Amino acid sequence: MIRDLPKTKFKLYKTLKLDFKTDRFWVIIRGSILRHNSRAVLLYRLSSYFQHKGKIGGFFSMFFWQLNIIMHSCEISPTSVIGVGLTLTHPMGVVIGDVHLGNNIVIYQNVTIGSRRFGLEFSSSEQCPTIGNNVILYTGAVIVGPVHIGDNARIGANTVIITDVPEKAVVTSTLPHIKLAEAHG
């Protein structure tokens, strides 16, 4: 899975073609302008691309990172390594730290992926999750700490993951237990 991830000096246009599932330049541009989910992916890709381009690149990296936060409330670290085919169905509230994500990941709104602790000493990639290929993360999923999510896994809505998940697993949170109050009277 990790060997399938793109190198840090990836070809931006090639990756965008795979993200947008087309090789037509104007379709990519039109999709990036008109669709908020595609625009959020484009802003992450630009931020990540410029991250490794010196001081001027660092400025543009932070600019695109901040623009993504302002426009979409979507915070994706430029240092995260994310494979091709990233889909943010509703990018609102998505927070992705210094993580490794495989190819063809689908992320719904309000998903958090990152370190279990706060601070620079805890934000290294050894403290963050690694997620395989073809994984779907539903609304409100939280994946924290040095865990591994296997290929083709599904993480249900509002599920908190702090341990490894095998491939092809479906993880859901427990159903609510409804207890009726006794009538006083």
DRENPA-3360 file (N, C-alpha, C; in nm, 2 decimals, always signed):
BEGIN
1 = MIRDLPKT = +0.08/-0.12/+0.00/+0.00/+0.00/+0.00/+0.09/+0.13/+0.00 ~ +0.18/+0.14/+0.09/+0.27/+0.25/+0.10/+0.35/+0.27/-0.03 ~ +0.39/+0.16/-0.09/+0.47/+0.17/-0.21/+0.39/+0.22/-0.33 ~ +0.25/+0.22/-0.32/+0.16/+0.27/-0.42/+0.14/+0.42/-0.41 ~ +0.19/+0.48/-0.30/+0.17/+0.63/-0.28/+0.26/+0.70/-0.37 ~ +0.22/+0.82/-0.41/+0.30/+0.90/-0.50/+0.42/+0.96/-0.43 ~ +0.53/+0.98/-0.50/+0.65/+1.04/-0.45/+0.62/+1.18/-0.42 ~ +0.71/+1.25/-0.34/+0.68/+1.39/-0.30/+0.70/+1.48/-0.42;
9 = KFKLYKTL = +0.78/+1.44/-0.52/+0.80/+1.52/-0.64/+0.71/+1.46/-0.75 ~ +0.58/+1.45/-0.73/+0.49/+1.39/-0.82/+0.45/+1.49/-0.93 ~ +0.40/+1.44/-1.04/+0.35/+1.53/-1.15/+0.21/+1.58/-1.11 ~ +0.20/+1.71/-1.09/+0.07/+1.77/-1.05/-0.04/+1.74/-1.15 ~ -0.02/+1.76/-1.27/-0.12/+1.74/-1.37/-0.16/+1.60/-1.38 ~ -0.06/+1.51/-1.38/-0.10/+1.36/-1.39/-0.18/+1.32/-1.27 ~ -0.15/+1.37/-1.15/-0.23/+1.34/-1.03/-0.37/+1.40/-1.04 ~ -0.38/+1.52/-1.09/-0.51/+1.58/-1.11/-0.60/+1.50/-1.21;
17 = KLDFKTDR = -0.54/+1.45/-1.32/-0.61/+1.37/-1.41/-0.67/+1.25/-1.35 ~ -0.59/+1.19/-1.26/-0.64/+1.07/-1.19/-0.75/+1.11/-1.08 ~ -0.73/+1.22/-1.02/-0.83/+1.27/-0.92/-0.96/+1.29/-0.99 ~ -0.96/+1.36/-1.10/-1.08/+1.40/-1.17/-1.13/+1.30/-1.27 ~ -1.05/+1.19/-1.28/-1.09/+1.08/-1.37/-1.11/+1.12/-1.52 ~ -1.03/+1.21/-1.56/-1.03/+1.26/-1.70/-0.89/+1.31/-1.74 ~ -0.87/+1.31/-1.87/-0.74/+1.37/-1.92/-0.76/+1.50/-1.99 ~ -0.88/+1.55/-1.98/-0.91/+1.67/-2.05/-0.89/+1.79/-1.96;
25 = FWVIIRGS = -0.80/+1.88/-2.00/-0.75/+1.99/-1.92/-0.87/+2.08/-1.88 ~ -0.95/+2.11/-1.97/-1.06/+2.21/-1.94/-1.17/+2.15/-1.85 ~ -1.18/+2.02/-1.86/-1.28/+1.95/-1.76/-1.23/+1.97/-1.62 ~ -1.10/+1.95/-1.60/-1.03/+1.96/-1.47/-1.05/+2.11/-1.42 ~ -1.02/+2.20/-1.51/-1.03/+2.35/-1.47/-1.18/+2.38/-1.44 ~ -1.27/+2.34/-1.52/-1.41/+2.37/-1.50/-1.46/+2.30/-1.37 ~ -1.43/+2.18/-1.35/-1.46/+2.11/-1.22/-1.41/+2.18/-1.10 ~ -1.28/+2.23/-1.11/-1.22/+2.29/-1.00/-1.29/+2.42/-0.96;
33 = ILRHNSRA = -1.34/+2.49/-1.06/-1.40/+2.62/-1.04/-1.54/+2.61/-0.99 ~ -1.62/+2.52/-1.05/-1.76/+2.51/-1.02/-1.80/+2.42/-0.91 ~ -1.72/+2.32/-0.88/-1.76/+2.22/-0.77/-1.67/+2.24/-0.65 ~ -1.73/+2.26/-0.54/-1.65/+2.28/-0.41/-1.57/+2.16/-0.37 ~ -1.62/+2.04/-0.39/-1.54/+1.93/-0.35/-1.41/+1.91/-0.44 ~ -1.43/+1.94/-0.57/-1.31/+1.93/-0.66/-1.21/+2.04/-0.63 ~ -1.27/+2.16/-0.60/-1.18/+2.27/-0.57/-1.10/+2.25/-0.44 ~ -1.16/+2.18/-0.34/-1.08/+2.15/-0.22/-0.97/+2.06/-0.24;
41 = VLLYRLSS = -0.99/+1.96/-0.33/-0.88/+1.86/-0.37/-0.77/+1.94/-0.44 ~ -0.81/+2.02/-0.54/-0.72/+2.10/-0.61/-0.63/+2.19/-0.52 ~ -0.69/+2.26/-0.43/-0.62/+2.34/-0.34/-0.52/+2.26/-0.25 ~ -0.56/+2.14/-0.21/-0.47/+2.05/-0.13/-0.35/+2.01/-0.22 ~ -0.38/+1.97/-0.35/-0.27/+1.93/-0.44/-0.18/+2.04/-0.47 ~ -0.23/+2.16/-0.48/-0.14/+2.28/-0.51/-0.05/+2.30/-0.38 ~ -0.11/+2.30/-0.27/-0.04/+2.32/-0.14/+0.07/+2.22/-0.12 ~ +0.03/+2.09/-0.15/+0.13/+1.98/-0.13/+0.24/+2.00/-0.24;
49 = YFQHKGKI = +0.21/+2.03/-0.36/+0.31/+2.05/-0.47/+0.41/+2.16/-0.43 ~ +0.36/+2.27/-0.39/+0.45/+2.38/-0.36/+0.53/+2.36/-0.23 ~ +0.49/+2.27/-0.14/+0.55/+2.24/-0.02/+0.70/+2.21/-0.03 ~ +0.74/+2.15/-0.14/+0.88/+2.11/-0.17/+0.95/+2.19/-0.27 ~ +0.91/+2.32/-0.28/+0.97/+2.41/-0.38/+1.04/+2.53/-0.32 ~ +1.11/+2.51/-0.21/+1.19/+2.62/-0.16/+1.11/+2.72/-0.08 ~ +1.17/+2.84/-0.05/+1.10/+2.94/+0.03/+0.98/+3.00/-0.04 ~ +0.99/+3.03/-0.17/+0.87/+3.09/-0.24/+0.77/+2.98/-0.25;
57 = GGFFSMFF = +0.81/+2.86/-0.28/+0.71/+2.75/-0.28/+0.64/+2.73/-0.14 ~ +0.72/+2.75/-0.03/+0.66/+2.74/+0.10/+0.55/+2.85/+0.12 ~ +0.58/+2.96/+0.07/+0.48/+3.07/+0.08/+0.35/+3.03/+0.00 ~ +0.36/+2.98/-0.12/+0.24/+2.94/-0.20/+0.18/+2.82/-0.13 ~ +0.25/+2.73/-0.08/+0.20/+2.62/-0.01/+0.10/+2.66/+0.11 ~ +0.15/+2.75/+0.19/+0.07/+2.81/+0.30/-0.05/+2.89/+0.25 ~ -0.03/+2.96/+0.14/-0.14/+3.04/+0.08/-0.25/+2.94/+0.04 ~ -0.22/+2.84/-0.04/-0.33/+2.74/-0.08/-0.39/+2.67/+0.04;
65 = WQLNIIMH = -0.31/+2.64/+0.14/-0.36/+2.57/+0.26/-0.46/+2.66/+0.33 ~ -0.42/+2.79/+0.35/-0.51/+2.88/+0.41/-0.64/+2.91/+0.33 ~ -0.62/+2.92/+0.20/-0.74/+2.94/+0.11/-0.84/+2.82/+0.12 ~ -0.79/+2.70/+0.13/-0.87/+2.58/+0.15/-0.95/+2.59/+0.28 ~ -0.88/+2.64/+0.38/-0.95/+2.66/+0.51/-1.06/+2.77/+0.50 ~ -1.02/+2.88/+0.44/-1.12/+2.99/+0.43/-1.24/+2.95/+0.34 ~ -1.21/+2.89/+0.23/-1.32/+2.86/+0.13/-1.41/+2.75/+0.17 ~ -1.34/+2.64/+0.23/-1.42/+2.52/+0.25/-1.42/+2.47/+0.39;
73 = SCEISPTS = -1.35/+2.54/+0.49/-1.34/+2.49/+0.62/-1.28/+2.35/+0.62 ~ -1.18/+2.33/+0.53/-1.12/+2.20/+0.51/-0.97/+2.22/+0.53 ~ -0.91/+2.15/+0.63/-0.77/+2.17/+0.66/-0.70/+2.04/+0.64 ~ -0.62/+2.04/+0.53/-0.54/+1.92/+0.49/-0.39/+1.96/+0.49 ~ -0.31/+1.90/+0.58/-0.17/+1.93/+0.59/-0.10/+1.92/+0.45 ~ -0.02/+2.01/+0.41/+0.05/+2.00/+0.29/+0.16/+1.89/+0.29 ~ +0.20/+1.85/+0.41/+0.30/+1.74/+0.43/+0.24/+1.60/+0.43 ~ +0.10/+1.59/+0.43/+0.04/+1.46/+0.42/+0.07/+1.40/+0.28;
81 = VIGVGLTL = +0.07/+1.27/+0.28/+0.09/+1.20/+0.15/-0.04/+1.13/+0.12 ~ -0.10/+1.18/+0.01/-0.23/+1.12/-0.03/-0.23/+1.08/-0.17 ~ -0.27/+0.95/-0.19/-0.27/+0.89/-0.32/-0.37/+0.95/-0.42 ~ -0.37/+0.91/-0.54/-0.46/+0.96/-0.64/-0.60/+0.92/-0.62 ~ -0.70/+0.99/-0.67/-0.84/+0.95/-0.66/-0.90/+1.00/-0.53 ~ -0.85/+1.10/-0.47/-0.91/+1.15/-0.34/-1.04/+1.21/-0.37 ~ -1.15/+1.18/-0.30/-1.28/+1.23/-0.32/-1.33/+1.29/-0.18 ~ -1.35/+1.42/-0.18/-1.41/+1.48/-0.06/-1.55/+1.51/-0.10;
89 = THPMGVVI = -1.65/+1.43/-0.06/-1.79/+1.45/-0.10/-1.84/+1.59/-0.05 ~ -1.82/+1.62/+0.07/-1.85/+1.75/+0.13/-1.73/+1.79/+0.22 ~ -1.64/+1.88/+0.17/-1.52/+1.90/+0.24/-1.53/+1.98/+0.37 ~ -1.65/+2.03/+0.40/-1.67/+2.11/+0.52/-1.63/+2.03/+0.65 ~ -1.54/+2.09/+0.73/-1.50/+2.03/+0.85/-1.40/+1.92/+0.85 ~ -1.35/+1.89/+0.73/-1.25/+1.78/+0.72/-1.11/+1.83/+0.77 ~ -1.05/+1.75/+0.86/-0.92/+1.78/+0.91/-0.83/+1.66/+0.89 ~ -0.72/+1.68/+0.81/-0.63/+1.57/+0.79/-0.49/+1.62/+0.82;
97 = GDVHLGNN = -0.43/+1.55/+0.92/-0.29/+1.59/+0.96/-0.18/+1.53/+0.87 ~ -0.07/+1.51/+0.93/+0.05/+1.45/+0.86/+0.03/+1.30/+0.85 ~ -0.05/+1.26/+0.75/-0.09/+1.12/+0.74/-0.05/+1.06/+0.61 ~ -0.06/+0.93/+0.59/-0.04/+0.86/+0.47/-0.17/+0.80/+0.43 ~ -0.23/+0.84/+0.32/-0.36/+0.79/+0.27/-0.33/+0.72/+0.13 ~ -0.39/+0.61/+0.11/-0.37/+0.54/-0.02/-0.45/+0.60/-0.13 ~ -0.47/+0.52/-0.24/-0.55/+0.57/-0.35/-0.70/+0.55/-0.34 ~ -0.77/+0.63/-0.41/-0.92/+0.62/-0.41/-0.99/+0.62/-0.28;
105 = IVIYQNVT = -0.95/+0.72/-0.20/-1.01/+0.74/-0.07/-1.13/+0.83/-0.08 ~ -1.24/+0.79/-0.02/-1.36/+0.88/-0.02/-1.38/+0.93/+0.13 ~ -1.39/+1.06/+0.14/-1.40/+1.12/+0.28/-1.53/+1.21/+0.28 ~ -1.62/+1.18/+0.37/-1.74/+1.26/+0.39/-1.70/+1.38/+0.49 ~ -1.80/+1.46/+0.52/-1.78/+1.58/+0.60/-1.75/+1.55/+0.74 ~ -1.68/+1.65/+0.81/-1.64/+1.64/+0.95/-1.56/+1.52/+0.99 ~ -1.48/+1.47/+0.90/-1.39/+1.36/+0.93/-1.25/+1.42/+0.98 ~ -1.20/+1.36/+1.09/-1.07/+1.40/+1.14/-0.97/+1.28/+1.14;
113 = IGSRRFGL = -0.86/+1.31/+1.08/-0.75/+1.21/+1.07/-0.62/+1.27/+1.12 ~ -0.56/+1.22/+1.22/-0.43/+1.28/+1.27/-0.38/+1.22/+1.39 ~ -0.29/+1.29/+1.46/-0.22/+1.25/+1.58/-0.32/+1.25/+1.69 ~ -0.30/+1.17/+1.79/-0.38/+1.16/+1.91/-0.35/+1.27/+2.01 ~ -0.23/+1.33/+2.00/-0.19/+1.43/+2.09/-0.17/+1.56/+2.01 ~ -0.17/+1.67/+2.08/-0.15/+1.80/+2.02/+0.00/+1.85/+2.05 ~ +0.05/+1.92/+1.95/+0.19/+1.97/+1.96/+0.28/+1.92/+1.86 ~ +0.38/+2.00/+1.83/+0.48/+1.96/+1.72/+0.55/+1.83/+1.75;
121 = EFSSSEQC = +0.58/+1.80/+1.88/+0.65/+1.67/+1.90/+0.56/+1.55/+1.88 ~ +0.43/+1.57/+1.88/+0.34/+1.46/+1.86/+0.28/+1.45/+1.72 ~ +0.32/+1.54/+1.63/+0.26/+1.55/+1.50/+0.34/+1.48/+1.39 ~ +0.44/+1.40/+1.43/+0.52/+1.33/+1.33/+0.44/+1.22/+1.27 ~ +0.49/+1.18/+1.15/+0.41/+1.08/+1.08/+0.41/+0.94/+1.15 ~ +0.50/+0.92/+1.25/+0.50/+0.80/+1.32/+0.38/+0.80/+1.42 ~ +0.33/+0.91/+1.45/+0.22/+0.93/+1.55/+0.08/+0.94/+1.48 ~ +0.08/+0.93/+1.34/-0.04/+0.95/+1.27/-0.08/+0.83/+1.19;
129 = PTIGNNVI = -0.21/+0.82/+1.15/-0.26/+0.70/+1.09/-0.20/+0.68/+0.95 ~ -0.21/+0.55/+0.91/-0.18/+0.51/+0.77/-0.31/+0.44/+0.72 ~ -0.36/+0.49/+0.61/-0.49/+0.44/+0.56/-0.46/+0.38/+0.42 ~ -0.51/+0.26/+0.40/-0.49/+0.18/+0.27/-0.57/+0.24/+0.15 ~ -0.58/+0.16/+0.05/-0.65/+0.20/-0.07/-0.80/+0.17/-0.07 ~ -0.88/+0.24/-0.14/-1.02/+0.22/-0.16/-1.10/+0.22/-0.02 ~ -1.06/+0.31/+0.07/-1.13/+0.32/+0.20/-1.23/+0.43/+0.19 ~ -1.35/+0.41/+0.26/-1.45/+0.51/+0.27/-1.46/+0.55/+0.42;
137 = LYTGAVIV = -1.46/+0.68/+0.44/-1.47/+0.73/+0.58/-1.60/+0.82/+0.58 ~ -1.70/+0.77/+0.65/-1.83/+0.84/+0.65/-1.83/+0.95/+0.75 ~ -1.93/+1.03/+0.75/-1.95/+1.15/+0.83/-1.91/+1.14/+0.97 ~ -1.82/+1.23/+1.02/-1.78/+1.24/+1.16/-1.69/+1.13/+1.20 ~ -1.63/+1.05/+1.12/-1.53/+0.95/+1.16/-1.41/+1.02/+1.21 ~ -1.35/+0.96/+1.32/-1.23/+1.01/+1.38/-1.13/+0.90/+1.39 ~ -1.01/+0.92/+1.32/-0.91/+0.82/+1.32/-0.78/+0.89/+1.37 ~ -0.74/+0.85/+1.49/-0.63/+0.92/+1.56/-0.52/+0.82/+1.61;
145 = GPVHIGDN = -0.40/+0.86/+1.61/-0.29/+0.78/+1.66/-0.23/+0.70/+1.55 ~ -0.12/+0.63/+1.59/-0.05/+0.55/+1.49/-0.12/+0.42/+1.45 ~ -0.23/+0.43/+1.39/-0.31/+0.31/+1.36/-0.30/+0.28/+1.21 ~ -0.33/+0.16/+1.17/-0.33/+0.13/+1.02/-0.48/+0.08/+0.99 ~ -0.53/+0.14/+0.88/-0.66/+0.10/+0.83/-0.63/+0.02/+0.70 ~ -0.67/-0.10/+0.69/-0.65/-0.19/+0.57/-0.72/-0.14/+0.45 ~ -0.68/-0.20/+0.34/-0.75/-0.17/+0.21/-0.89/-0.21/+0.21 ~ -0.98/-0.14/+0.14/-1.12/-0.17/+0.12/-1.20/-0.17/+0.25;
153 = ARIGANTV = -1.15/-0.10/+0.35/-1.23/-0.09/+0.47/-1.33/+0.02/+0.46 ~ -1.43/+0.01/+0.55/-1.54/+0.11/+0.56/-1.55/+0.15/+0.70 ~ -1.54/+0.28/+0.73/-1.55/+0.34/+0.87/-1.68/+0.41/+0.88 ~ -1.77/+0.37/+0.96/-1.90/+0.43/+0.97/-1.91/+0.56/+1.03 ~ -2.02/+0.62/+1.02/-2.04/+0.76/+1.07/-2.02/+0.77/+1.23 ~ -1.95/+0.87/+1.27/-1.93/+0.90/+1.41/-1.85/+0.79/+1.48 ~ -1.77/+0.72/+1.41/-1.69/+0.61/+1.47/-1.55/+0.66/+1.50 ~ -1.50/+0.63/+1.62/-1.37/+0.67/+1.67/-1.28/+0.55/+1.66;
161 = IITDVPEK = -1.17/+0.56/+1.58/-1.08/+0.45/+1.56/-0.95/+0.49/+1.63 ~ -0.91/+0.40/+1.72/-0.78/+0.42/+1.79/-0.70/+0.29/+1.79 ~ -0.75/+0.19/+1.72/-0.67/+0.06/+1.70/-0.67/+0.03/+1.55 ~ -0.59/-0.07/+1.51/-0.58/-0.11/+1.37/-0.71/-0.17/+1.32 ~ -0.74/-0.15/+1.20/-0.86/-0.21/+1.13/-0.81/-0.30/+1.02 ~ -0.85/-0.42/+1.01/-0.80/-0.51/+0.90/-0.86/-0.47/+0.77 ~ -0.81/-0.52/+0.66/-0.86/-0.49/+0.53/-1.00/-0.55/+0.51 ~ -1.08/-0.49/+0.43/-1.22/-0.53/+0.40/-1.31/-0.53/+0.52;
169 = AVVTSTLP = -1.27/-0.46/+0.63/-1.35/-0.45/+0.75/-1.45/-0.34/+0.74 ~ -1.57/-0.36/+0.81/-1.67/-0.25/+0.82/-1.68/-0.22/+0.97 ~ -1.65/-0.10/+1.01/-1.65/-0.06/+1.15/-1.75/+0.05/+1.17 ~ -1.84/+0.02/+1.27/-1.95/+0.12/+1.30/-1.95/+0.14/+1.45 ~ -2.00/+0.26/+1.49/-2.02/+0.28/+1.63/-2.14/+0.21/+1.68 ~ -2.15/+0.19/+1.81/-2.26/+0.12/+1.87/-2.39/+0.20/+1.84 ~ -2.50/+0.13/+1.83/-2.63/+0.19/+1.82/-2.67/+0.26/+1.95 ~ -2.74/+0.36/+1.94/-2.78/+0.43/+2.07/-2.88/+0.34/+2.15;
177 = HIKLAEAH = -2.86/+0.34/+2.27/-2.95/+0.26/+2.36/-3.06/+0.36/+2.42 ~ -3.18/+0.34/+2.38/-3.29/+0.43/+2.43/-3.35/+0.37/+2.55 ~ -3.35/+0.46/+2.66/-3.41/+0.42/+2.78/-3.52/+0.52/+2.82 ~ -3.64/+0.47/+2.83/-3.75/+0.56/+2.86/-3.75/+0.60/+3.01 ~ -3.77/+0.73/+3.04/-3.78/+0.77/+3.18/-3.91/+0.72/+3.24 ~ -3.90/+0.69/+3.37/-4.02/+0.64/+3.44/-4.12/+0.76/+3.46 ~ -4.24/+0.74/+3.44/-4.34/+0.85/+3.46/-4.35/+0.88/+3.61 ~ -4.35/+1.01/+3.65/-4.36/+1.05/+3.79/-4.50/+1.10/+3.80;
185 = G = -4.57/+1.05/+3.90/-4.70/+1.12/+3.91/-4.80/+1.07/+3.99;
% end
